Structure formats: structure tokens, C-alpha cells
Amino acid sequence: MADGSQTDSEIEKGPVPVEVDEVYVEGHGDMQVLKASDAGNLKLAKDGVTVLIPQPSDDPDDPLNWTWTQKHMALIPLIFASLLTDFSITWGSVLFQAQAPTFNMTPSAVSQSLSGSLFMMGPGGVLAVPLIQRYGRLPVVFWSQILAALTVMAAAVSPNYTCFTAFRTLQGFVCSPPQVVGLSIVHDMFFFHERARKVNIWVLCFMGGPFLGPFIAAWLIEAVSWRADFGVLSGLFGFSAILVVLLGRETLYDRISPQKKEVGVQGKLRLLTGVAGAQVSGRPTVWTVCKDLITVQLRPQIFFLTVIFIMVLVAWVIGINTTISLLVVPPPYSFSPSAEAVSWIAPMIGAGLAELWGYWFNDYLMARHLRTHKGSYTAENRLWGVYTPAIVAFVGLILYGQALQHTLHWIALLVAWACVAFAEPPLHLDVKE
């Protein structure tokens, strides 16, 4: 397998070691592009063996033809924006005790302000799908960061609990697109054999964010008010928007009917605001993508996988992340503010170990499957990477419940939390890929 991205100078042409028409008989997307190619003149990776899927065009503006540096520079704003998504929602989960006197409420009652933002992340992500297909990836990420910065700032200066909760709910809706856009951007820029590791990095960022955000917020609250704490979060979204402006590039590219490249400051502004994407012809309408999305989601193999598997797992992680401060700060654990902050290192360790697992094991799975199946590939092979994390999550949830019910030592509680965190990135990566 070739490592890194391939530039035009690194792409070779030559005989393919397998009969492509036999391996890729029918299909959609990448497979369809490959089948339409001249089997005797396929472009290969630098190793001279790996067939590039999808086949890149001869246009240097094709994201597949960008250099390694160009591709990874374009990934930086996506990674930071993805990190801030859940990072920003759980940021407030360690501030309930500080907010309670301001709103004349109990910490438990204040914690309900998270419910609306958590729920609205779902509709926000779903709405982003047709928008990125019609207007492009770049404007959706850009506007999500701008609007998130504004809603967080509004929440920070809110005069009462109702106003605060309303703006936090809006924040959940506008900050979620990077979690959806990421997979499309990775597929736009990288070849099939490169995607597993890139997706793993992206998944780690948005799945590690829920642990890193509260860790930082818990330290800040010891030095500043909760309003200033949220002000720092707003600043992070502003910085993310700057990264999008400076480093972001539009990766949506039509290889059949390439569009004229937008150049200069005016061209960049047109791309960022979505004006350029709105004027492009040949792209599907928002309504068309919505219908396709519904059609795909209602298929049993997709619907039940999402509802029974992903939703149940994510629900547990969300539940732990948003209630842990309410469980460890009061007796019997009686964590100090510093201890509460340090406790978030446990799930970060779990997520870090998950990155090591997914980064190499998924590449191994793909290489082994291709080697033992004469170059053909089936998406179900990814499921082998799910089983071990699922077992770890099962053990972690049982231990977590037992630790709370029987007041076990706090180490048992944090180890269980780390086990649940370990399962998140690999499960998301393997199911989405």
C-alpha cells in the first residue's frame, strides 16, 4: 500500500494485476468511476501495483491531484472545527455548580440546559448533508463556525436561564456540520487506500472533543467566572473561523464537468459565503438530496444500524459526559474542582488508545482483505474492527454501573469511563467507512 497522497508526478500508469471488469462489475461512486476507466491505462499509486480509486483526472485543480502538503493543510480547519463540535457542548457540563447561584437554581436543574443543544445537533447535522452537496463543503464549515461563535457569546451574556438555554440550543444546531462534512472532504481528497487513517484522525477529533472541552473548562472556572469561561469558548470558534478562511479549500469537484476555478480574494469570499456554489450548475438541489437521504436512511440495514447500534452507544457516552460532574462532586466522592478537571484525563486516555487501535488495525484489515480476495473489497470487512471495542464498551458500562451503585473506589469509575471512551472512535470509524 502506498503511504501519503499522490501528486501528478507520483502517479504511474501500467498493467493492473487483476481483471478490473471482473472485480468491479457494477457499482456507484468510486466503483462506477473505476469501471468506466480504460482498464489498460489505469493510474496506479507510487508502488506501481495499487489501483487509484477513484481515478483522478488530469486537472491539477482536482483535489485528488493536490500535493500531500495541500491536502493536509486543507484538513487542519476541518479537524479543529470537528474538535470543537462536541467539545463545545460538553464544555458547560462542568460549570453547573458555578451557574447555579446566578440562576437561583440547583446544579441538577441547570444541567437541563444541555438537553436542547444535544438534541439539536442531530437536525443540524442532517441539514448539512444537502447543503454541502449543493453549495459546497467550505461555506457550510465557515458559517457553522461563525454562527457558533455568536451563539456561544450570546449565551455567555444571557441575563437569565431561559435565554441561556435558548442560545445553547441554537449553538447545538449550528455547530454540528463539521461532524458530517468531514467524511465527504476526506473522500474528496484522498484515494480509497488512504482513507482509513485520515478518517480515523477526523473521528478521533470529534469523539475526543467531549472529553477535552470539559477538561479545559474545569481548569478555567477556578480562575474566571462562568461567563468568561464561555467567552473563551466563543473565542475558540472565532479562531476556527479564521483557520477556515486562511487554510480552507473547496474540495467538491465535478470530474465530468469541471467548473472554473475561483481565484483571488473575491473568489475566496464567493466560496466562503456559498455564492460560488449557488451559481454552479449541474449539482443536485437541496430537495433532491433530502429525498435521497431519506430513501437511504429508511433501508433496514442502515436504519437499524443507526438506531439500535450507534444511537444506543452514543446515548451512553453523552449520558456519562453530561452527568459525571453531578456524580463525583457531591458525596460520597466529593471531588475538588481540580480533581474533577483531572478526572477527564481518563476518557482522553481511552480515546488515545482507540486512535492507536484504529489507525493501524483498520489499515491491516483492508490490506489483508485485498490480499486474500484478489484485489476485491467489501465494506463489511470493516466490522472486524468493531468487535473488540464493543466488548470493551460492554465491560466498561457494567463496571460504571457497579461503581456507582456500590460506591466503589473512584479508580473503578474512571477506568470504566475510559473503557467506554475507547469504544467510541473505532466504532464510528468502522461503521461510517
C-alpha positions, 0 to 999 in steps of 0.5 A: 500500500502506498503511504501519503497522497499522490501528486501528478508526478507520483502517479504511474500508469501500467498493467493492473494485476487483476481483471478490473471488469471482473472485480468491479462489475457494477457499482456507484461512486468510486466503483462506477468511476473505476469501471468506466476507466480504460482498464489498460491505462489505469493510474496506479499509486507510487508502488506501481501495483495499487489501483487509484480509486477513484481515478483522478483526472488530469486537472491539477485543480482536482483535489485528488491531484493536490500535493500531500502538503495541500491536502493536509493543510486543507484538513487542519480547519476541518479537524479543529472545527470537528474538535470543537463540535462536541467539545463545545457542548460538553464544555458547560457540563462542568460549570453547573455548580458555578451557574447555579447561584446566578440562576437561583437554581440547583446544579441538577436543574441547570444541567437541563440546559444541555438537553436542547443543544444535544438534541439539536445537533442531530437536525443540524447535522442532517441539514448539512448533508444537502447543503454541502452537496449543493453549495459546497463543503467550505461555506457550510464549515465557515458559517457553522463556525461563525454562527457558533461563535455568536451563539456561544457569546450570546449565551455567555451574556444571557441575563437569565436561564431561559435565554441561556438555554435558548442560545445553547440550543441554537449553538447545538444546531449550528455547530454540528456540520463539521461532524458530517462534512468531514467524511465527504472532504476526506473522500474528496481528497484522498484515494480509497487506500488512504482513507482509513487513517485520515478518517480515523484522525477526523473521528478521533477529533470529534469523539475526543472533543467531549472529553477535552472541552470539559477538561479545559473548562474545569481548569478555567472556572477556578480562575474566571467566572462562568461567563468568561469561561464561555467567552473563551469558548466563543473565542475558540470558534472565532479562531476556527473561523479564521483557520477556515478562511486562511487554510480552507479549500473547496474540495467538491469537484465535478470530474465530468464537468469541471467548473472554473476555478475561483481565484483571488480574494473575491473568489475566496469570499464567493466560496466562503459565503456559498455564492460560488456554489449557488451559481454552479450548475449541474449539482443536485438541489437541496430537495433532491438530496433530502429525498435521497437521504431519506430513501437511504436512511429508511433501508433496514440495514442502515436504519437499524444500524443507526438506531439500535447500534450507534444511537444506543452507544452514543446515548451512553457516552453523552449520558456519562459526559453530561452527568459525571460532574453531578456524580463525583462532586457531591458525596460520597466522592466529593471531588475538588474542582481540580480533581474533577478537571483531572478526572477527564484525563481518563476518557482522553486516555481511552480515546488515545488508545482507540486512535492507536487501535484504529489507525493501524488495525483498520489499515491491516484489515483492508490490506489483508482483505485485498490480499486474500480476495484478489484485489476485491473489497467489501465494506463489511470487512470493516466490522472486524474492527468493531468487535473488540471495542464493543466488548470493551464498551460492554465491560466498561458500562457494567463496571460504571454501573457497579461503581456507582451503585456500590460506591466503589473506589473512584479508580473503578469509575474512571477506568470504566469511563475510559473503557467506554471512551475507547469504544467510541472512535473505532466504532464510528470509524468502522461503521461510517467507512 
